[in-house]
Amino acid sequence: MSLKSISEPLHKHIDGDLCMIGGKAVFFRYPHPSEWPADKQFCGVVIFVPGLTDGLLCPESYVVELAKTTTSRGFVFCQPILSSSYTGYGTASLDSDVEEISMLLQSPRMKDPSKRVFIGHSTGCQDVVHYLRYGSERMTINAFILQAPVSDREAMFLAARTDTSEDKTDALFEAVATAKQMIARGCGEDLMPRDCIGCARIPTTANRFVSLSGKMTTDDMFSSDLTDSELHAQLGHIAQSSAQHGLLVFSGADEYVPPGVLESLEAHSQRLVAAIRGAGNRGCRVSAKIIEGASHGLDDPRHAAAFVAMVETVLMALQP
């Protein structure tokens, strides 16, 4: 993620309010309460959780339009800024994210919305899935949308093979082995070496490194090499949640997905849907869509608009 010059004009902006809860959790809310129409009653809230290295109003390609669209459909838009935001993910975990999101949902500023919708982007999808298993407010979630639910493990090994002229797959395997040894010694919260492959020079604990790069770890939810039973173990609890609607949105040209997976993306997406539905579905309607030609962050405005329209359809289904 590149940093913009402070002199660079902002082409997209929205006015909201930034709130801190308990001296730790922070969230952005749109619209600002002073701008709430006197004759309009909001029917719910959309909680948007972005991915690794993302922060406020990221990804820039669609978040502003997403916020405005959710508001037009009677939902307040809310984005938490977590301890894992920006470069903090390496020393955080899905558990800490869930704890901070719960602080947000328990806040008086969020009291009693009749509908609650989770949207995750990239690794934010893992936060949504993890929240639906462990979050204190998990039985108040009415719908979830996962945009670009990809495997961090597969993305890391893809980068090791293709990001440089030299294949560094063996170096990545060695780094994973080193992290596992650190955990075995009781040093899981110690940091990996600064120049460790896969860390991008971001402070990363051995625990989080293994979670992102290992198989059947807490973060490993969407990998294409997981068996049907393994996928169900990672995702099947969603069917027991209170969610009535679920939508998985994949990018047809996602740069973080191995080419072999992209070639069979329809089949892969349906495997994930089947893993969520399971045999004990309480009535959650889950489906998957592919935005053909789209990048991971929906950089093309046409692809971004297509996704926002999909979100709008889900929100309309929840309106009273």
HELIX and SHEET records of a PDB file:
HELIX    1   1 PRO A   33  GLU A   35  5                                   3    
HELIX    2   2 VAL A   63  SER A   72  1                                  10    
HELIX    3   3 GLY A   88  THR A   91  5                                   4    
HELIX    4   4 LEU A   94  LEU A  105  1                                  12    
HELIX    5   5 PRO A  108  MET A  110  5                                   3    
HELIX    6   6 THR A  123  TYR A  134  1                                  12    
HELIX    7   7 ARG A  138  THR A  140  5                                   3    
HELIX    8   8 ASP A  152  THR A  162  1                                  11    
HELIX    9   9 THR A  169  ALA A  184  1                                  16    
HELIX   10  10 ALA A  206  SER A  213  1                                   8    
HELIX   11  11 ASP A  228  LEU A  235  1                                   8    
HELIX   12  12 GLY A  236  GLN A  240  5                                   5    
HELIX   13  13 PRO A  259  GLU A  263  1                                   5    
HELIX   14  14 LEU A  265  ARG A  277  1                                  13    
HELIX   15  15 PRO A  301  LEU A  318  1                                  18    
SHEET    1   A 8 ASP A  17  ILE A  21  0                                        
SHEET    2   A 8 ALA A  25  TYR A  30 -1                                        
SHEET    3   A 8 PHE A  75  ILE A  81 -1                                        
SHEET    4   A 8 GLY A  44  VAL A  49  1                                        
SHEET    5   A 8 LYS A 115  HIS A 121  1                                        
SHEET    6   A 8 ALA A 143  GLN A 147  1                                        
SHEET    7   A 8 HIS A 245  SER A 251  1                                        
SHEET    8   A 8 ARG A 285  ILE A 291  1                                        
END                                                                             
